[in-house]
């Protein structure tokens, strides 16, 4: 029953993501080992959306290492455990809490020995910056725990690059790239295997992600790339373009797309009650910009089923139930059209 509930939740979220994003592209699924213990290591830009995109499109059913503070909420705590999430403690959770990670790492080692898949974000934090940040050593400690139990365990590391066009907007486009697997046993001969593995993962991630290195003018590079109307969901093109950036191209000011502006207006009018609730009640409570998309998606997943149910009940009193059902479906199709075809996005100042 628990497994059935997991897959029901997975497909329900998949439908939500289909409506939320203009386009989702998944590359490299063939790189995921089918019958080996796997440790997925991903960059982390967009809070829970990063997890959901992997969970709903991955060919394995991974366990997720998640920041411990999200487990403080009673309701979320049970939901996250149901979704195979394990808490990982950071310095900001209190120095004394760090010792709890040993038990979590032991659990992860047991899972890998059992042939399971794990996902963690080795940057140990999230950021909207298009940049892979320095990696923590947490994933190497998990590998140690697994190898302590079975020293010949054939653990595979699979790097994941997650890329977004406009990560805090509705109607964004996303791309998830699975890189070639790395066999841990091939690195065990070196005493410095942990350092080598970290560097190898970092090098793979910056190829799978739109990455603006520290030695570049970040804001200036972003401005130039946007002036070129670059697609940030294609990291190989973005990284190649970064090597040749010089001056801003002619007419580099932000362009106003009439169809998108019209589509956004129509979307607001057609969804005015929910837009109002989001802007007035929910959005002001978002703690960090990285959580805007997560909160908006969660709000939509809860609010739209209620909105359509109430709409159907009201319309059923005015028309036949078939007509009421048709009108609700037309509204949903209209929203989908605005998102998928016109690329409706929420109005956010470019950064």
C-alpha positions, 0 to 999 in steps of 0.5 A, spaced: 500 500 500 505 504 501 508 503 494 502 504 491 501 511 495 508 513 493 507 512 485 500 515 486 503 521 489 509 521 484 504 521 478 500 526 481 506 531 482 508 529 474 501 532 472 502 538 476 509 539 473 507 538 466 502 544 467 507 548 471 513 548 466 513 550 459 518 545 457 521 539 461 527 536 458 530 530 461 537 527 458 541 521 459 537 517 463 541 511 459 547 513 464 543 510 470 545 503 472 539 499 473 541 494 478 547 497 482 547 501 488 547 509 485 549 515 489 546 521 485 549 528 486 546 534 483 547 541 483 542 545 487 538 551 484 531 551 486 529 548 492 524 542 492 523 543 485 530 540 484 528 534 488 521 533 484 524 534 477 528 528 479 523 524 483 518 524 477 523 523 471 528 518 474 528 511 472 530 509 479 526 510 486 531 514 490 532 516 497 533 523 498 538 527 503 534 533 505 536 539 509 533 537 516 530 544 518 524 542 513 522 536 518 520 541 523 513 542 521 509 536 523 505 535 517 511 536 512 515 531 516 510 525 515 510 527 508 517 527 507 518 520 510 513 517 506 517 520 500 523 517 502 527 523 505 532 523 510 534 529 514 541 532 514 544 536 519 548 543 518 551 547 522 546 552 522 541 547 525 546 547 531 553 544 532 550 539 537 545 536 532 551 535 527 552 528 531 546 526 528 548 525 521 552 519 523 546 515 524 544 518 517 550 516 514 550 509 517 543 508 514 545 511 507 551 506 507 546 500 509 541 502 503 547 502 498 549 495 500 542 493 499 542 496 492 538 502 493 539 509 490 540 515 494 540 523 492 544 528 495 546 535 493 553 536 495 553 543 495 550 543 501 546 549 500 541 552 494 542 558 490 539 561 484 546 563 481 548 559 475 554 556 478 556 550 481 559 552 488 564 548 492 562 541 494 562 538 501 565 531 503 558 528 505 557 524 499 564 521 500 563 519 508 556 516 505 561 512 500 565 510 506 560 507 510 557 503 505 564 500 503 565 499 511 560 494 510 562 491 504 569 493 501 568 490 494 561 494 493 560 496 486 557 503 488 556 508 482 556 516 482 551 519 477 552 527 476 546 530 475 546 537 472 539 541 473 538 548 469 532 553 469 531 558 464 527 563 469 527 558 475 522 563 480 517 564 474 511 560 472 511 557 465 519 556 466 523 551 462 527 546 465 532 541 463 535 535 467 542 532 465 544 525 467 552 524 466 556 518 465 556 514 471 563 514 475 565 507 479 568 508 485 572 502 486 576 505 480 578 510 485 580 506 491 587 505 489 589 512 491 590 514 498 587 521 496 581 518 493 576 522 496 579 529 494 580 526 487 572 524 487 570 531 489 574 534 483 571 529 478 564 530 480 565 538 480 568 537 473 562 533 471 557 538 474 560 544 471 559 541 464 552 539 465 550 545 468 550 553 466 556 555 470 559 562 471 566 561 474 568 565 480 573 568 476 568 572 471 564 578 472 557 574 474 552 580 473 556 582 467 556 575 464 548 574 465 547 581 462 550 579 456 547 572 455 540 575 456 542 580 451 543 574 446 537 571 448 541 565 450 537 558 452 540 557 459 537 549 459 542 548 454 549 548 458 553 546 453 551 552 449 551 557 455 558 554 457 561 555 450 558 562 449 561 564 455 568 563 452 567 568 447 563 573 450 566 580 450 562 586 449 554 587 449 551 586 442 547 591 439 540 593 442 542 589 448 536 592 452 530 587 455 525 586 449 517 586 451 514 580 448 507 582 446 504 575 446 507 574 453 504 580 456 497 579 453 498 571 455 500 574 462 494 578 462 489 573 460 492 568 465 491 573 471 484 575 469 482 567 468 485 565 475 484 572 478 482 569 485 488 564 485 492 570 483 490 574 489 491 569 494 498 567 492 500 575 491 497 577 498 497 571 502 502 566 500 508 569 497 509 574 502 511 568 507 516 565 502 523 565 506 528 566 501 527 567 493 530 560 492 523 557 495 518 562 491 517 556 485 516 551 491 511 555 494 508 557 488 507 550 485 505 547 492 500 552 492 497 551 485 497 543 487 493 544 493 488 550 490 487 548 483 483 542 485 479 545 490 478 551 485 476 546 480 471 542 484 468 549 487 467 551 480 464 545 477 459 545 483 457 552 482 456 551 474 452 545 475 447 549 479 446 553 472 447 548 467 447 540 466 453 537 469 456 535 462 456 542 460 459 544 467 464 539 466 466 541 459 467 549 462 472 546 467 476 542 462 476 548 457 479 553 463 484 548 465 486 547 457 486 554 456 491 555 462 495 549 459 495 553 452 497 559 455 503 556 459 505 551 453 504 555 447 505 563 449 510 561 455 506 565 460 511 567 466 509 571 472 512 578 472 519 578 475 524 583 474 530 580 471 536 579 475 
